[in-house]
């Protein structure tokens, strides 16, 4: 009888652990909301409402979504959509949509904007966009609404149990530093100094978001831009290779961002955890081992024109490739739905090489 009781207790303990883990996985999120800051990699429609030529609210964008084109720069879902699914969170609505107010903001808001950068000047040739600093201002506007919906203590707890996802840096290179005919940055800074400029500006805004109340941050590094169809279309790389000098200059930024995470986690920001997402390594693994992930086309976009289908984004009503799941790149700049799914899985449950010092799933358990 004594043995039966011990077994029953053990079984109950196992059941409790399983239930606890399920409650923290796809069956329900430990995050109260997801706040998305970034560029076209995670924009879900903000630029639809801006005076910008950087838009994707037309076919063939969204051709694999039941809703059709939404302003996402993909044939289907973005990294944010997939990560939200794993966390049990709906994709946050775009800030610029006037309907994003009231109860719609309780699950978070997406502030990301195509062509946006860490620097206010980045991407100006595309027209209006929400730069990093403007996205922080927009978040403050949302928090002002939330103050009317809950007490100060509840708001503080709510924000501390939310996830802030930040995806910046690509445009500061593609649509600033690597465009010397438009922007003077490459004349004024060597790659290392430019990376330091970006990191200093970035850190300032991250700390501003912390001061408003956010505590859980994922800071995505910049992927191997020298391998995207847009850069391959320049003809600067040998056949079958990436544009090495572009990838090399990104090292200073990515290494600096990882170091920044260490600095921010050193105890000067109580209650916070900052995570570095190693986009470069994850995407590099996909490009180096495409067959392992089900891909066989890594050097051109599924949709686009010119060399490598990589000179511009998809033209309206262009006919995309039919075997989209075999392509890593959707257009000149952005991953396919299939590649985004892999990036999200690695961010959610990857090793410390993917997400440092912990992954998003482990981060969610800190709220318990």
C-alpha positions in Angstrom: 0.0 0.0 0.0 2.8 2.3 0.9 4.5 1.6 -2.5 1.2 2.4 -4.3 0.9 5.7 -2.6 4.5 6.6 -3.6 3.8 5.6 -7.2 0.6 7.7 -7.2 2.5 10.7 -5.9 5.2 10.3 -8.5 2.6 10.1 -11.3 0.9 13.2 -10.0 4.2 15.0 -9.9 4.9 14.0 -13.5 1.4 15.1 -14.6 1.9 18.5 -12.9 5.2 19.0 -14.7 3.7 18.1 -18.1 0.7 20.4 -17.4 3.1 23.2 -16.4 5.2 22.7 -19.5 2.1 22.6 -21.8 0.8 25.8 -20.3 4.1 27.4 -21.2 4.2 26.1 -24.8 1.9 26.2 -27.8 -1.2 25.7 -25.5 -0.8 29.1 -23.9 1.7 31.8 -23.6 3.5 33.1 -20.6 3.9 36.3 -22.5 1.1 38.8 -22.1 1.8 40.6 -25.4 4.4 40.9 -28.2 5.7 44.2 -29.3 7.5 44.2 -32.6 10.0 46.8 -33.7 11.9 46.5 -36.9 12.0 46.7 -40.7 10.4 44.9 -43.7 11.5 41.5 -42.4 8.7 41.9 -39.7 6.5 44.6 -41.1 2.9 43.4 -41.3 1.3 46.3 -43.0 2.4 49.6 -41.4 3.8 50.9 -44.7 0.4 50.4 -46.3 -0.6 53.6 -44.5 2.5 55.6 -45.2 3.6 57.7 -48.2 6.2 55.2 -49.1 7.2 53.3 -52.2 8.4 50.4 -50.0 5.1 48.5 -49.9 3.9 44.9 -50.5 0.1 45.2 -50.3 -0.4 43.6 -53.7 -0.1 40.2 -55.4 2.0 38.2 -55.5 2.9 39.1 -51.9 0.7 37.1 -49.7 -0.1 34.6 -52.4 0.1 31.7 -49.9 -2.0 33.5 -47.2 -5.7 32.9 -47.1 -6.1 36.6 -46.6 -4.0 37.5 -49.6 -1.6 40.5 -49.6 -1.4 42.2 -46.2 1.7 44.3 -46.4 4.0 41.4 -45.3 7.1 41.1 -47.5 6.7 37.4 -48.1 4.6 34.9 -50.0 3.1 33.9 -46.7 3.9 34.3 -43.0 6.7 36.3 -41.5 9.1 35.4 -38.6 6.7 37.2 -36.2 3.7 35.2 -37.3 5.5 31.9 -36.8 7.0 32.9 -33.4 3.6 34.1 -32.2 2.0 30.7 -33.1 4.6 29.0 -31.0 4.0 31.3 -28.1 0.2 31.1 -28.3 0.0 34.8 -29.3 -1.9 36.3 -32.3 0.2 38.4 -34.7 0.1 41.9 -33.4 -1.8 44.5 -35.6 0.0 47.3 -37.3 0.3 50.5 -35.4 -0.6 52.7 -38.4 -4.0 51.0 -38.8 -6.5 53.3 -37.1 -8.4 50.3 -35.9 -5.4 49.3 -33.7 -6.8 50.7 -30.5 -8.8 49.6 -27.5 -8.9 45.9 -26.8 -6.9 45.2 -30.1 -3.7 46.5 -28.5 -3.8 44.2 -25.5 -1.9 41.4 -27.3 0.7 43.8 -28.5 1.3 46.0 -31.5 3.6 45.8 -34.6 5.6 49.0 -35.2 7.9 47.6 -37.9 8.3 49.6 -41.1 9.8 48.7 -44.4 13.0 50.7 -45.2 13.4 51.6 -41.5 16.7 51.7 -39.8 18.5 52.4 -36.6 19.5 55.8 -38.1 16.7 58.2 -38.8 18.2 59.0 -42.3 18.3 55.3 -43.4 15.8 54.5 -46.2 14.7 58.1 -46.9 14.8 57.5 -50.6 11.8 55.2 -50.2 9.7 58.0 -48.6 8.0 57.9 -45.3 8.9 55.1 -42.8 8.9 54.7 -39.1 12.6 54.8 -38.0 13.7 53.1 -34.8 13.3 56.4 -32.8 9.9 57.0 -34.2 8.8 53.4 -33.4 9.8 54.0 -29.8 7.6 57.2 -29.8 4.8 55.2 -31.3 5.1 52.6 -28.5 4.9 55.4 -26.0 1.6 56.5 -27.6 0.3 52.9 -27.2 1.4 52.8 -23.5 -0.5 56.1 -23.0 -3.7 54.3 -24.2 -2.9 51.3 -21.9 -2.7 53.7 -18.9 -6.4 54.4 -19.4 -7.2 50.7 -19.4 -5.4 49.4 -16.3 -3.8 50.5 -13.1 -0.2 51.6 -12.9 0.7 48.4 -11.0 -1.1 46.2 -13.5 0.5 48.0 -16.4 3.9 47.5 -14.9 3.4 43.8 -14.5 1.8 43.5 -17.9 4.7 45.2 -19.7 7.3 43.2 -17.7 5.7 40.0 -18.8 5.6 41.0 -22.5 8.1 40.2 -25.3 9.8 42.9 -27.2 11.2 41.7 -30.6 13.6 44.0 -32.3 14.9 43.5 -35.9 17.1 46.3 -37.1 20.3 46.9 -39.0 19.8 45.5 -42.4 18.6 48.7 -44.0 21.4 50.7 -42.3 23.7 48.8 -44.6 21.6 48.1 -47.7 19.8 51.4 -47.8 22.5 53.6 -46.3 26.1 52.5 -46.0 26.1 50.5 -49.3 24.6 53.4 -51.2 27.4 56.0 -51.5 25.7 57.9 -54.3 22.9 58.8 -51.9 24.3 58.6 -48.4 27.6 59.9 -47.1 28.0 57.3 -44.3 30.6 55.2 -46.1 32.8 58.2 -46.6 32.5 59.3 -43.0 32.9 56.0 -41.3 34.9 52.8 -41.8 32.8 49.6 -41.2 33.9 49.3 -37.6 33.1 52.9 -36.7 29.8 52.7 -38.5 28.9 49.6 -36.5 29.7 51.5 -33.3 27.6 54.4 -34.4 24.6 52.0 -35.0 25.1 50.2 -31.7 25.3 53.4 -29.7 22.1 54.7 -31.2 20.5 51.3 -30.8 21.4 51.0 -27.2 19.9 54.4 -26.4 16.5 53.3 -27.8 16.6 49.9 -26.1 17.2 51.6 -22.7 14.4 54.0 -23.5 12.0 51.0 -24.0 13.3 49.5 -20.7 12.6 52.8 -18.9 9.0 52.7 -20.2 8.5 49.2 -18.7 9.6 46.5 -21.1 11.8 43.7 -19.6 12.1 40.8 -22.1 14.0 41.7 -25.3 15.1 39.6 -28.3 17.6 41.6 -30.4 18.0 40.0 -33.8 21.4 40.3 -35.5 21.8 41.0 -39.2 21.8 38.1 -41.6 24.4 37.4 -44.3 23.3 40.3 -46.6 26.1 39.5 -49.0 24.2 36.3 -50.0 20.8 37.9 -50.7 19.7 38.1 -54.4 19.9 41.9 -54.4 23.6 41.7 -53.6 24.3 38.8 -55.9 22.7 40.8 -58.7 25.5 43.4 -58.4 27.9 40.9 -60.0 30.5 41.5 -57.3 30.6 37.8 -56.3 32.1 34.8 -58.2 29.6 32.2 -59.3 28.3 30.2 -56.4 29.7 32.7 -53.8 28.4 35.5 -51.7 29.6 39.1 -51.7 32.2 38.5 -49.1 33.2 42.1 -48.2 29.5 42.9 -47.4 29.3 39.9 -45.0 32.6 40.7 -43.4 31.5 44.3 -42.5 28.5 42.9 -40.7 30.8 41.1 -38.2 31.5 44.3 -36.3 27.8 45.0 -35.8 26.7 41.4 -34.9 29.6 40.9 -32.5 29.0 44.3 -31.0 25.3 43.5 -30.5 26.1 40.2 -28.8 28.5 42.2 -26.5 25.8 44.7 -25.9 23.5 41.9 -24.7 26.2 40.9 -22.1 26.4 44.5 -21.0 22.7 45.0 -20.7 22.4 41.7 -18.7 25.1 42.7 -16.2 22.7 43.7 -13.5 22.2 47.4 -14.2 18.7 46.7 -15.6 16.8 44.9 -12.8 14.2 42.3 -13.9 15.3 42.4 -17.5 16.7 39.7 -19.8 18.2 40.6 -23.2 18.7 37.9 -25.8 20.8 38.0 -29.0 19.3 36.3 -32.0 22.1 34.9 -34.2 20.3 35.4 -37.5 23.6 35.3 -39.3 24.5 31.9 -38.1 21.0 30.4 -38.6 20.6 31.8 -42.1 24.2 30.8 -42.9 23.4 27.2 -41.9 20.4 27.2 -44.2 22.4 28.5 -47.1 25.3 26.1 -46.5 23.0 23.0 -46.0 19.9 23.8 -48.0 19.0 20.2 -48.7 18.8 19.4 -45.0 16.0 22.0 -44.8 14.2 21.0 -48.0 15.6 23.8 -50.2 17.3 23.6 -53.5 17.4 27.2 -54.7 19.5 29.6 -52.6 20.9 32.1 -55.0 17.8 33.8 -56.5 14.4 35.1 -55.6 11.2 33.3 -56.3 9.8 36.6 -57.5 11.7 39.5 -59.0 13.4 40.7 -62.2 16.9 40.8 -63.6 20.0 38.8 -62.5 19.2 36.3 -59.7 15.7 37.7 -59.7 17.3 40.1 -57.3 17.3 43.7 -58.7 14.0 44.8 -57.0 11.1 43.5 -55.0 8.2 41.8 -56.8 6.3 43.8 -59.4 2.5 43.9 -59.1 0.9 40.8 -60.5 4.2 39.2 -61.4 4.0 35.4 -61.6 6.2 33.9 -58.9 7.9 30.5 -59.1 5.6 27.5 -58.5 7.9 25.6 -56.2 8.1 28.3 -53.5 8.9 25.9 -50.6 12.2 25.0 -52.3 13.3 28.6 -52.4 15.1 30.3 -49.5 14.5 33.8 -50.9 11.1 35.1 -51.8 12.2 38.4 -53.5 15.5 40.4 -53.8 15.7 40.9 -50.0 13.3 38.7 -48.0 13.0 35.1 -47.0 10.1 32.8 -48.1 7.4 31.6 -45.8 9.3 28.3 -45.6 12.6 30.0 -44.5 10.8 32.2 -42.0 9.3 29.1 -40.3 12.9 27.7 -39.8 14.1 31.0 -38.4 11.3 31.2 -35.9 11.8 27.6 -34.8 15.5 28.2 -34.2 14.7 31.4 -32.2 12.1 29.6 -30.2 13.9 26.4 -29.3 17.5 26.8 -30.6 20.8 26.3 -29.0 22.9 29.1 -27.3 24.6 29.5 -30.7 21.1 30.4 -32.2 19.9 32.5 -29.2 22.2 33.8 -26.5 22.2 33.3 -23.6 18.8 31.6 -23.7 16.1 30.9 -26.4 12.6 32.4 -26.5 11.0 29.3 -25.1 13.3 29.5 -22.0 12.7 33.2 -21.7 8.9 32.6 -21.6 9.4 30.4 -18.5 11.0 33.3 -16.6 7.5 34.8 -16.3 6.3 31.9 -14.2 
